[in-house]
Amino acid sequence: DYTSMEAAVSDYCENSMSGANYSFYFASPEEDYEFELNSHPSRAGASGRIFVIEYIVDAVRKGEMQSSEDLLNIIRTTSTGEEPSSYSLVEQITGNYAEGLDRVRSFVEQMGYQNTSINRFNGESGNNAVNSPNQTSARDTGISISHIYEASQNGNTFASDVLEILASESSSKKGIAAEIANHFSGS
């Protein structure tokens, strides 16, 4: 019953997260149902990197990038805040940060994400640095992770490995991204 879920989520957020900056999004396409609570943009780098990861999963699926343990390890370290960072993950796309970021931006636009803009990651400096912060929405982040999940369900082992990495992240450190990945992976 979605009405009781909406009430439970609303009560939890109001009672447990009073004063916190949060958003919640849930969709059931099979039943043409969506629920969004407090839909404000997030500027967290942890959410922004999800779109970089989705791009990489798609590029591996298309044969434009090669799956490797090194690439998976870089994705793992982006969840810890240690080096290599999300900046390094973007560099893996073409070998050049600015070109990789341009590809991710184009991908975000092609995918039709409405409330997401990927502008920069820590480590960027000089002429390539964009002053605008990243902006993501819980809705777009959830859809992005659902694309990774769908790829994993279609036999893409790289996507399965990525989903497992995302689900293993501490939800207190990575917020909505870890919670959504946990939902999809069944953790």
C-alpha positions in Angstrom: 0.0 0.0 0.0 1.7 3.1 -1.2 -0.3 5.5 0.9 1.0 3.9 4.1 4.6 4.0 2.7 4.3 7.7 1.9 3.0 8.3 5.5 5.8 6.2 7.0 8.5 7.9 5.0 7.1 11.4 5.7 6.8 10.6 9.5 10.4 9.2 9.6 11.9 12.2 7.8 10.0 14.7 9.9 10.9 13.0 13.2 14.4 11.6 12.5 15.8 14.2 10.1 14.4 17.4 11.5 16.5 20.3 10.1 18.4 17.9 7.9 18.8 18.5 4.1 17.2 15.4 2.5 15.2 14.2 -0.5 13.4 11.0 -1.2 12.1 9.5 -4.4 10.4 6.2 -5.2 8.9 4.9 -8.4 7.1 1.8 -9.5 7.0 1.9 -13.3 5.0 -1.3 -13.4 2.2 0.5 -11.5 2.8 4.0 -12.9 3.4 5.3 -9.4 5.9 8.0 -8.2 6.4 9.5 -4.8 8.8 12.4 -4.1 9.4 14.1 -0.8 11.3 17.4 -0.3 12.7 17.5 -3.8 15.5 19.9 -3.5 18.8 19.6 -5.3 21.8 17.9 -3.8 25.3 19.2 -4.3 27.1 16.1 -2.8 29.9 14.7 -4.8 28.9 11.2 -3.8 25.7 11.6 -5.8 27.4 13.3 -8.7 29.8 10.4 -9.2 26.9 8.0 -9.7 26.3 9.5 -13.1 30.0 9.1 -14.0 29.7 5.4 -12.9 26.5 5.0 -15.0 28.4 6.4 -18.0 31.2 4.0 -17.4 28.9 1.0 -17.1 27.2 2.0 -20.3 30.6 2.5 -22.1 31.7 -1.0 -21.0 28.4 -2.5 -22.2 29.0 -0.8 -25.6 32.6 -1.9 -25.8 33.9 1.7 -25.6 35.8 0.9 -22.4 37.2 -2.2 -21.0 36.1 -3.8 -17.7 39.1 -4.3 -15.4 39.8 -4.9 -11.7 41.8 -1.6 -11.8 38.6 0.3 -12.9 36.5 -1.5 -10.2 39.2 -0.5 -7.6 39.0 3.1 -8.6 35.2 3.0 -8.2 35.7 1.4 -4.8 38.1 4.1 -3.6 35.7 6.9 -4.7 33.4 5.6 -1.9 36.1 6.0 0.7 37.2 9.5 -0.1 40.8 8.3 -0.6 42.8 8.6 -3.7 42.1 8.0 -6.5 39.1 10.2 -6.3 36.1 10.8 -8.6 38.4 13.2 -10.5 40.6 10.1 -11.3 37.5 8.1 -12.3 36.5 10.8 -14.9 40.1 10.7 -16.2 39.7 6.9 -16.9 37.1 7.6 -19.5 39.5 9.1 -22.2 42.7 9.6 -20.3 41.9 13.3 -20.1 39.8 14.8 -17.3 38.2 17.6 -19.4 37.3 15.3 -22.3 35.9 12.7 -19.9 33.8 15.3 -18.1 32.4 16.6 -21.4 31.4 13.0 -22.2 29.6 12.6 -18.9 27.8 15.9 -19.3 26.6 14.9 -22.8 25.5 11.5 -21.4 23.5 13.2 -18.6 21.8 15.4 -21.2 21.1 12.4 -23.6 19.6 10.4 -20.7 17.2 13.2 -20.1 18.0 13.8 -16.4 16.0 16.9 -15.5 17.6 18.2 -12.3 21.2 17.1 -12.7 24.3 18.9 -13.8 27.8 17.6 -13.4 30.3 20.5 -13.4 33.4 19.4 -11.5 35.0 17.1 -8.9 37.6 17.7 -6.3 41.1 17.9 -7.8 40.0 20.1 -10.7 41.9 23.3 -11.0 43.1 25.8 -13.6 41.2 26.8 -16.7 39.0 23.6 -16.7 37.5 24.4 -13.3 33.8 25.4 -13.4 32.6 27.5 -10.5 29.2 25.9 -10.4 28.8 23.0 -8.0 27.4 19.7 -9.1 23.6 19.4 -8.7 21.7 16.2 -8.6 18.2 15.1 -7.5 17.1 12.0 -5.6 14.9 11.2 -8.6 17.7 11.3 -11.1 20.1 9.5 -8.8 17.5 6.7 -8.3 16.9 6.4 -12.0 20.7 6.3 -12.7 21.2 3.5 -10.2 18.2 1.7 -11.6 19.9 1.7 -15.0 23.0 0.1 -13.5 20.7 -2.5 -11.8 18.9 -3.2 -15.2 22.3 -3.8 -16.8 23.2 -6.2 -14.0 20.0 -8.1 -14.5 20.7 -8.4 -18.2 23.9 -10.4 -17.6 26.4 -7.5 -17.4 28.9 -8.7 -14.8 30.7 -5.4 -14.6 27.3 -3.7 -13.7 26.7 -6.4 -11.1 30.2 -5.7 -9.6 29.5 -2.0 -9.6 26.1 -2.4 -7.9 27.7 -4.5 -5.2 30.3 -1.8 -4.6 27.6 0.9 -4.3 25.5 -1.3 -2.0 28.4 -2.0 0.3 29.0 1.7 1.0 28.1 3.1 4.4 24.8 4.8 4.0 25.8 7.3 6.6 28.7 8.4 4.3 27.0 8.1 0.9 23.4 8.8 1.7 20.7 8.2 -1.0 23.1 6.5 -3.4 23.9 3.7 -1.0 20.3 3.4 0.2 19.0 3.0 -3.4 21.8 0.5 -4.4 21.0 -1.5 -1.2 17.4 -1.7 -2.3 18.2 -2.9 -5.8 20.9 -5.4 -4.7 18.7 -6.8 -1.9 21.3 -6.1 0.8 
